[in-house]
Amino acid sequence: MTNSDAPAVRITDLGKTYPGAAAPALEGVSLSVVPGEIVVLLGLSGSGKSTLLRHVNGLETPSTGSVVSLGQAVPELRGQALRALRGRIGFIFQQFELVGALTVIENVLTGGLATLRGPRVGSLSYPRRMREKALGHLDRVGLLDFAYQRADNLSGGQQQRVAIARALMQDPEILLADEPVASLDPESSSQVMSLIREIAAERSLTVICSLHQVDLALSWGDRIIGLRAGSVVLDTRTDDLTREEVMEIYGRVATTTSEIAALESELAEAREQVLTQEMRRANARENLAEEFANEEPA
Ligand SMILES: Nc1ncnc2c1ncn2[C@@H]1O[C@H](COP(=O)(O)OP(=O)(O)OP(=O)(O)O)[C@@H](O)[C@H]1O
């Protein structure tokens, strides 16, 4: 195998059981993702999508099996080596994870912090070349005019575009997206998903994205990986995949429109619960970040 044939991600027999959990979050998961591929993870809430994504950049450690990202055995990496790998893998979250009290450009600049030493306060404390790069990314996501506004003045769709610009500051080779449009309205969702696809094509990025929307997954991804209770139950290119085949991921055969509608309303409810929990966590994180930013130097 030449280097260019090497998978961007190779996962072999991955298992993950969280401490104290009655059942594994992942079990026997094996898959390879080739460079430039756009993969969607689909499955009910709790099926293991986030856990799988978080193994790709070492945010989780496997209980069994192996994860190789960009040629490196992720669970074996520590310290600087792990940080260096994470620098090559961008991550976009459902709740954007911006610091609302900071300006848009400062949020984007934090994406390049790993390359600098010491803390930075205010966009002018970053090198000029980084500010220019950040403005370029903001231009690419259509938000140049918003660069000096507070991030929390922007709509959800705009905030997610800022998060994309922030991820681009890392010059990532892989982009992981954990339900990036779950909290957006349909129009903003479609703008954000189109933007991710366009940017992935421009930069030959490998993308692994978890979604809840079956139709979006079918029209957007090159390949769908379906998870049910931590195991892969479908792994197929989207070209000749039908909606009914995809619905089988959800553990029952949904052939009629009303069955699909019932299942989707169940999904929407589950999503709502997750969203509420994540909003609580995001608020807590943001309060901490603001406290930290306002702290008097010792
Ligand atoms: N940090 C954690 N500690 C303990 N259990 C966890 C942790 N994170 C996830 N789990 C459990 O692991 C299982 C898989 O969760 P995961 O978040 O990966 O699923 P998901 O498919 O991403 O769900 P959702 O669509 O709701 O985000 C669930 O049973 C969940 O409760």
PDBQT file of the ligand as one rigid body, heavy atoms in Angstrom, charges set to zero:
ROOT
HETATM    1  N1  LIG A 301     -18.931  10.257  29.283  1.00  0.00    +0.000 N 
HETATM    2  C1  LIG A 301     -19.798   9.237  29.372  1.00  0.00    +0.000 A 
HETATM    3  N2  LIG A 301     -19.900   8.510  30.499  1.00  0.00    +0.000 NA
HETATM    4  C2  LIG A 301     -20.753   7.472  30.605  1.00  0.00    +0.000 A 
HETATM    5  N3  LIG A 301     -21.558   7.055  29.612  1.00  0.00    +0.000 NA
HETATM    6  C3  LIG A 301     -21.509   7.742  28.460  1.00  0.00    +0.000 A 
HETATM    7  C4  LIG A 301     -20.631   8.870  28.276  1.00  0.00    +0.000 A 
HETATM    8  N4  LIG A 301     -20.801   9.343  27.010  1.00  0.00    +0.000 NA
HETATM    9  C5  LIG A 301     -21.738   8.559  26.445  1.00  0.00    +0.000 A 
HETATM   10  N5  LIG A 301     -22.167   7.608  27.301  1.00  0.00    +0.000 N 
HETATM   11  C6  LIG A 301     -23.152   6.538  27.012  1.00  0.00    +0.000 C 
HETATM   12  O1  LIG A 301     -22.672   5.818  25.884  1.00  0.00    +0.000 OA
HETATM   13  C7  LIG A 301     -23.748   5.496  25.008  1.00  0.00    +0.000 C 
HETATM   14  C8  LIG A 301     -23.465   6.103  23.634  1.00  0.00    +0.000 C 
HETATM   15  O2  LIG A 301     -23.552   7.527  23.753  1.00  0.00    +0.000 OA
HETATM   16  P1  LIG A 301     -23.195   8.521  22.565  1.00  0.00    +0.000 P 
HETATM   17  O3  LIG A 301     -23.289   9.888  23.125  1.00  0.00    +0.000 OA
HETATM   18  O4  LIG A 301     -21.944   8.082  21.940  1.00  0.00    +0.000 OA
HETATM   19  O5  LIG A 301     -24.406   8.237  21.568  1.00  0.00    +0.000 OA
HETATM   20  P2  LIG A 301     -24.935   9.138  20.355  1.00  0.00    +0.000 P 
HETATM   21  O6  LIG A 301     -25.380   8.194  19.304  1.00  0.00    +0.000 OA
HETATM   22  O7  LIG A 301     -23.912  10.132  19.990  1.00  0.00    +0.000 OA
HETATM   23  O8  LIG A 301     -26.176   9.848  20.993  1.00  0.00    +0.000 OA
HETATM   24  P3  LIG A 301     -26.813  11.304  20.673  1.00  0.00    +0.000 P 
HETATM   25  O9  LIG A 301     -27.384  11.196  19.301  1.00  0.00    +0.000 OA
HETATM   26  O10 LIG A 301     -27.825  11.438  21.739  1.00  0.00    +0.000 OA
HETATM   27  O11 LIG A 301     -25.681  12.287  20.791  1.00  0.00    +0.000 OA
HETATM   28  C9  LIG A 301     -25.008   6.019  25.661  1.00  0.00    +0.000 C 
HETATM   29  O12 LIG A 301     -25.592   4.976  26.391  1.00  0.00    +0.000 OA
HETATM   30  C10 LIG A 301     -24.500   7.106  26.588  1.00  0.00    +0.000 C 
HETATM   31  O13 LIG A 301     -25.346   7.264  27.690  1.00  0.00    +0.000 OA
ENDROOT
TORSDOF 0
